[in-house]
Amino acid sequence: RMKKAEITPITGPKKESLRKLEISIPRPDFRVARFQIVGTAPLVEHAFGEKARKQMLAGQMGGAVKGSERPPRDPQAEFETAIHRHPEGGYGFPAAGFRLAMISACRMVEGLAMTKATQLFRCVDRMVKLECGDPEMDERVARLDNGVAYVVFRPLFWPWGCKLDIRFLATSMTEQDLANLLLYAGEGVGIGEMRPEKKGDYGTFTIGS
């Protein structure tokens, strides 16, 4: 015959410590900082066009066009398709590119893990509006993953700049911290095609006045 388990009530200091256990979560202090971005090297864009998306989908669905059936390439059309257009008109660039560059720049900052940085700040807009003239066509040889060489036609902006609004948690970092991280990102990581992070020297930037 099994004996009933005896339950000993919590008394004394342990009981008192459980009563005093409280959790206090301070209200988050989110702020928005605006930075004037100034390009220090040409910016090369590569927007993923609708035609390329359809071709990729066709390949995944088993309906890819054979090489002999592909129409001749149109450099001007490929150039135009690779341009990011701002919803309000003019040219743009995905704001997420700046955020990703800042997160990647955490490798150069002691004490700030990339995983933590993803929770501390974000860009207010989805697309920043570039302050620039019309792009010129950049033509160069690139290589596919299988090693095959091919010519690409991309929009190159120079000079360029933009206004970047970043929302950040002020209880964990200051606006100056944010600016310093942005400077690291601009010099060591960059944005767009052939940026320093990808062993290039395009797409670098700094903070202007």
N, C-alpha and C positions, 0 to 999 in steps of 0.2 A: 504494500500500500504506500503510495507516494505521499510525502509530507508537503504541506503547503509552504510556499516560499515566504519567507519573512521579509517584509519591507521596512527598512530602517528610515524613519523620517529625517530630513536634513535639518540640522539644528546648528546653532552657534555661528561662527564667522562665515562658513560656507553659505548658509542661508542668507545672511546679511549681504554678502557680495553679489548673490544672484538678484536680490532686490534692487541693488544700485546699478546694475548693468543697463546702460542706456545708450542708444545710438543717436548721434547728432549729425545730420548731413547739412552743411551750409548751402545756401542758395548759390548756384553757379553764376559767375560773373563773366558773361560773354560780351565781347566788344568787337568792333569792326575797325580795322586799320586799312587805310588806302596808301598804296605805294605807286610812285611813278616809275615804271620800268623803262629803261633805256637799253636798247640792244648794243652790244659791243662787237658783234659779228653778224653776218647775214643770217637770216632765218629762212630755212627751207621747209616747206610744208608738204604733207602727203596725206590728204584727206582720202578716206575710203569711199569711193564713188558707188552709185547704185548699180552701174554696169558690172563692176568688179564683184559686188555682193551677189548679184544674180549668177555670175559665172561660177563663183565658189559654191553656191547652193546647187547649181546644176551638176557640178562635179561630185558633190556629196550624195546627190540623188541618182547618180549613174547616168546622167544625161550630158556629160561634158562634151564640148565640141572638139572634134579631132583637129590636129594641127593643120592638115590640108584644107579644112573647111573654115578656118578662121579668116575673117576679113582682114585686109591690110591695116596695119596700125596707123592711127591718126595722132601724131605728136601734139598738135594744137589741142585736140579734144582731151588727151590725157593730161596735158598741162592745166587746162581749165577745170577738169574734174578734181584735180589734186588740191585745189584752192579751198580753204575754209571760208565760207561766207557768213557774215554777221547777220543776225535776224533783222537788224535795223538798217541794213545796207552797208556796203563797204566790205572790208576784209576782217577776218577774225582769227582767233586761235583758241582751242579748248582750254579753259582755265584749269582743268584737271592736270594739264601738263606741268603747270607751275607747282601745283601741290605735290605731284609725284616727284618732281625734281627736288623739292624741299625735304621730302621724306627720305629720298635716296641720299641727300646731303648729310643726313644724321650719321652716316658712316665716318664723317670727318669731324664730328662733334662728340667730345667725351661726355658720357653720362646721359645721353638722350637716345633711347632705343627707338628704332624705326616703328615698332609695334605701338609704342606709347604715343609717338608723334601723330599717328593716324587718328588719334582721338582728341588731339588738342586744337586742331585748326582745319578749316576748309575754305574754299573759295566761294564767294557769294554768288557769282554769276557762272553760268555754264560755259559761256563764250565771251572772251574779252574782245574788245574792238581795237584792232591795230591802228596805230597812228603812223601812216606810211603812204607812199605813192603806189602806183601800179607795179606788180611784180614782173620780173623778167624770167624768161625760161632758162632753167638750169638743166643742161643736158650732160649726162655722164654715164659711164658703164658701171653696172651693179651686177651682183651675182645672186642667183637663187640658192635655196638651201641645198640643192643637188649639185651646185658648183657651176651651173650653166650661166654664162655671161649674157647680159642683155642691156639695152640702152633704156634709161628712164628719163622722163621729162617732168620736172617739178618746178613749182613756183618759188622764186627766190625774192625775198623782201630785204631791201637795204637802201637807206637806214630804216629802222623801225622802232616802235615803242608802244606802250599801252598803259592804261590805269588798271591796277589790280587790287580788288577789295578782298580782304581776308578776315573771316570771323574766327576769333580765337578765345581760348579760355584764360582769362586774365589772372585767375587764381593760381595757375600753374606756370605761366610764362608771361613776360612783359612784351610790350610792343617792340622794344629794342631787341629782345631775344628773337622775335619773329623776323625783324629786319636783318639781323646778323645771319640767321639761317637762310634767308632769301639770298643774301650775298654769297654764301657758300654754294648754294644751288646754282646761281647765275654763273659763277666762275668755274666750278668743278663738274657740274652735271649738264646744264643747258636744257634746251627744249628743241623739239622738231627733229628733222633728219640730220644725220652726221654730227650730232652733238658730242661733246667731250665724253659723256658716259658711254657712247658707242664708238669711241676711238676716233672721233672727228674733232673739228674745231669750229663748227658753226653753232648758231643758236645760243651763244653766251649773252649775258646781260648783267646790268648793275642797277642800282637804285639812284634815280636822279632827284633833283630838287623840285 
